[in-house]
């Protein structure tokens, strides 16, 4: 993958992947998320993502929304525990319009109190919706327990209590502390001459002097395994089993992703799907997920089942984990799981939007991007012995935690 890069004098980085396509994708990535909040600010990073579109010094909320929508573009945003992203997909002829709007939103949003109060109701509804969905809530509750007492444990939405207190001054203070230019990346995938793109980015993003320097985040320590059962109003039993895992830059991140995909990835023939659903009819939904943060990681296995079948389903999960720890893959098995994930990577590359988001996040976290070829090379280099080592380290029975909603 060809990548072109440039850094503005104020520290903002640009990374561009040229393609011959009429549709372009561009994102503004900020290395600030829910883990950067104080206790009193719980949920404010996500609230800013909602309200940053609610008007600037020169545009009303409707003018902000119409600026790209009127030319058929699609603008969106998201917040994670470590980053906030504003991004858009548009015809390549509208690069100038898109970057100018990003600049206006990023530098000149005013967060009017009237709009803040209105948007609080929207986010409150989002929180209620999430609370009504136990198969989503259990993931946040599990991370809160795994990362107990650490900012990584906070759910992204915040609480109704914290949300009600947010004022314009709180938002501006969070932005001033955390939106540091040397931790901002503009990622682009599209058809545009790179020199022209550099000129546009310089035109719109050089107006502000350097703001702030990186402040070190506190790495998570002192994990304590737990087994917790909570009573919930739900017809199914929901269960998560998991533990801390490798951080984003760890040398074994890719082999662990390979192992996770075989165990319970987004494929119908994963080991969990075959054992729980196809052979025993115990679950409609089961999965295994691995999330890598900048300085930590987490892996968890989820299943929902009828209360009568819970013990049997849980026993099967532990049986599959034991197989990972004890049974070395044959040469054919290892080859097949590698082929599967390599094929998935190739399919994922078909999405230029997904590529832009991956490039932006990678540069935000480690100022480089691992080409798909390099990832595939690491996959093919993974041995059956290495996967057994990883399984025994990550899925050590003594280190596993479990959260159940009954």
SULNORZI-V759290 format. One record per backbone hydrogen bond with DSSP energy under -1.0 kcal/mol. NH is the residue of the N-H (numbers start at 1). CO is the residue of the C=O. If there is no record, write none. Layout:
BEGIN
NH/CO, NH/CO
END
This chain:
BEGIN
4/16, 6/14, 8/12, 11/8, 13/184, 14/6, 15/186, 16/4, 17/188, 19/190, 21/19, 24/90, 25/189, 26/88, 27/187, 28/86, 29/185, 30/84, 31/183, 32/30, 34/80, 35/81, 36/33, 37/34, 41/38, 42/39, 44/41, 47/43, 48/44, 49/45, 50/46, 51/47, 52/48, 54/51, 56/59, 57/108, 64/60, 65/61, 66/62, 67/63, 69/65, 70/66, 71/68, 72/69, 73/68, 74/89, 76/87, 78/85, 80/83, 84/30, 85/78, 86/28, 87/76, 88/26, 89/74, 90/24, 92/22, 94/91, 95/92, 98/94, 99/95, 100/96, 101/97, 102/98, 103/99, 104/100, 105/101, 106/102, 107/103, 108/104, 110/55, 116/112, 117/113, 118/114, 119/115, 120/116, 123/119, 124/120, 125/121, 126/122, 127/123, 128/124, 129/125, 130/126, 131/127, 132/128, 133/130, 136/133, 137/133, 138/134, 139/136, 141/137, 142/138, 143/139, 144/140, 145/141, 146/142, 147/143, 148/145, 150/147, 153/150, 154/151, 163/159, 164/160, 166/163, 171/167, 172/168, 173/169, 174/170, 175/171, 176/172, 177/173, 178/174, 179/175, 180/178, 181/211, 183/180, 184/181, 185/29, 186/13, 187/27, 188/15, 189/25, 190/17, 197/193, 198/194, 199/195, 200/196, 201/197, 202/198, 203/199, 204/200, 205/201, 206/202, 228/402, 230/404, 234/232, 237/305, 238/405, 239/303, 240/403, 241/301, 242/401, 243/299, 245/297, 248/293, 250/247, 253/250, 256/252, 257/253, 258/254, 259/255, 260/256, 261/257, 262/258, 263/259, 264/260, 265/261, 267/265, 270/267, 271/262, 272/263, 274/270, 275/271, 276/272, 277/273, 278/273, 279/274, 281/277, 282/276, 287/302, 288/264, 289/300, 291/298, 293/296, 298/291, 299/243, 300/289, 301/241, 302/287, 303/239, 304/285, 305/237, 309/306, 313/309, 314/310, 315/311, 316/312, 317/313, 318/314, 319/315, 320/316, 321/317, 322/318, 323/319, 324/320, 325/321, 326/322, 327/323, 334/330, 335/331, 336/332, 337/333, 338/334, 339/335, 340/336, 341/337, 342/338, 343/339, 344/340, 345/341, 346/342, 347/343, 348/344, 349/345, 350/347, 351/348, 355/351, 356/352, 357/353, 358/354, 359/355, 360/356, 361/357, 362/358, 363/359, 364/360, 365/361, 366/362, 367/363, 375/371, 376/372, 377/373, 378/374, 379/375, 380/376, 381/377, 382/379, 387/383, 388/384, 389/385, 390/386, 391/387, 392/388, 393/389, 394/390, 395/391, 399/396, 401/242, 402/226, 403/240, 404/228, 405/238, 406/230
END
